[in-house]
């Protein structure tokens, strides 16, 4: 006849197994829905520049909800971006031409800082860095939903751009 200690150990093992199965199930359900089973947490290195992220959706001038997805990342107003980043946004809006062959290429989000989306959702664009003899570290990443993100440290952190602000 098993002892009470053996019964407790068996129940604990069963509980751990059930928890592991629940975690696996939740992760696999998230992957099926297109978010990879994870939610990008705001990065401590994605500080805001005088602006803050909000739990409410951005709004347009007529106060109707905008279609731009809310990322949960820190934000930066377009007007607070470096001049070169604002120029890159103008190029994106015009559809080019872009200064580098890699511009308008697919951004794969390998760092998993941006919200998880299907492959091909994000495109990347170079933000010129004065004095740099290569593309530098600054980029704007644009999503098909109109969401745009700025990084000045080559994908270590991002801030969602609040366009028109």
N, C-alpha and C positions, 0 to 999 in steps of 0.2 A: 504494500500500500504506500503511495507517495506521501511524502511529508508536506507539512504546510509551507516550508521553505521552498521546496521543489514546485509546489503549486504557484506560489508567488512569482518565482522565477519564470515559470512557463507563461503566466499571465503578462508579466512585464515584456517578455520576448514577443508575445502575440501583439501587445500594444505597440511596440516599436515597429513591428512588421506592418500593422495596419496604418500607422502614421507614415511610414515610408511609401506605402502604396498610395495613400492619399496625396502625398507630395508629388509622386510620379504622375498620378492622374491629373492633378492641377497643372503641372508643367506641360504635359502632353496636350491638354485642352487649350492652353494658351498658345502653343505652337500651331495648332490647327486653326485658331482664329487669326493668325497672322502677326501676333506680337511676340513670338518667340518664347513665350512662357515667362517673360520677365518684364518688369516695368522699370524704366530708367529712373533712378533716384537723382534728385538734384545733386550736382557735384559741388563739393566744398570749394573747388577751384573755379567755379563758374559764378563768380561774384557779379553783382549787378553794378551798374554805373549810375547810381542815383535813381534807379527804377527798381521795381520789385515785381515778382511774378504774382499772379492773381489766380484765385480758384475759379473766377468767372471768365467766360469766353471774351475775347476781344470784341469790340463793337465797331461798327462803321459810324460815319458822321451822322446818319439818321437814327442811330441807336439800335439798329437791327443787328442781330448776331452776325459776326463775320464768319466766313467759311474756314479761316485759318485755324488749324488744330492747335490746341493748347498743349505744350510739351511738359510743363512742370519745371522746366529749367529757368534759370535767371533770365532776365530780359534786358534789352538795351534799345533805347529809342533810336530810330534811324538817324535823327539829327545829331546824336551823340557818337555815331560811328566816325572813324577817321575819314578824311576826305576821299582817300583812295577806295575805301569800302563803299561809300556813297556812289562813286563813279562806277564801281563794279555792279551795283544794283541797277544803275541806269543802263549799263550794257545788257544785263539780264532782261530787263523790261523791253529793250529794243531787239532782243534776239541775237545780239552780237553785232559786229565781229568781236571775238575775244583775243586777247594778246598771246595766249598760250594754247598749244594743241590739246593739252589735257583738260582745258576748260570745257564745260558742258558735258563732261564725262560722268559716268555713273559713279556715285559715292556709295561704297558698300557698308558703311557704318560698322566696321569691324570692332571699333571701340565700344559699341553698344551704349553710347551715352545718349544719342538721339533716340526718340521713340522708335520702337521696332516697327518696320514696315516691310512690305514685299520688296524683293530685289528690283532695282530700277526706279524706286520711288524717289530717291535723292539724287541730285546732280551737284557737282562741285565746281567752284569758280575761284580763280586766283584773285587775291587782293594784293595789288602791287605794294612792295615794301621798299621805300626809298633807301638807296645805298646797297641793296642786296643784289648780288650778281646772279641769283637764281630766282625761283618762284617765291622764296621766303616761306614763312610759317602761317601767314594769314589767308583765310579762306572764307567764302560764303557758301553754305550748303543750302540748296533750294529743294523743297518737297513739292510733289505734284499737287498737294492740297493748298499751295500758296504759302506754306510755312517756310521761313528762312531763318538760318542760324549763322552766327558769326563766331569764328575762332581766331585767336591771335597767337595760339601756341601749338599749332599743327595737330589739332584734334584732341588735345588733352582736356580741354573744356570748351563748352559752347554756351552762348546766350542766344535766346530767341529774339529776332529782330522785330520790333514793333514798328511796322512801316507807316509812314505818314506822320510819325510823331517826332 
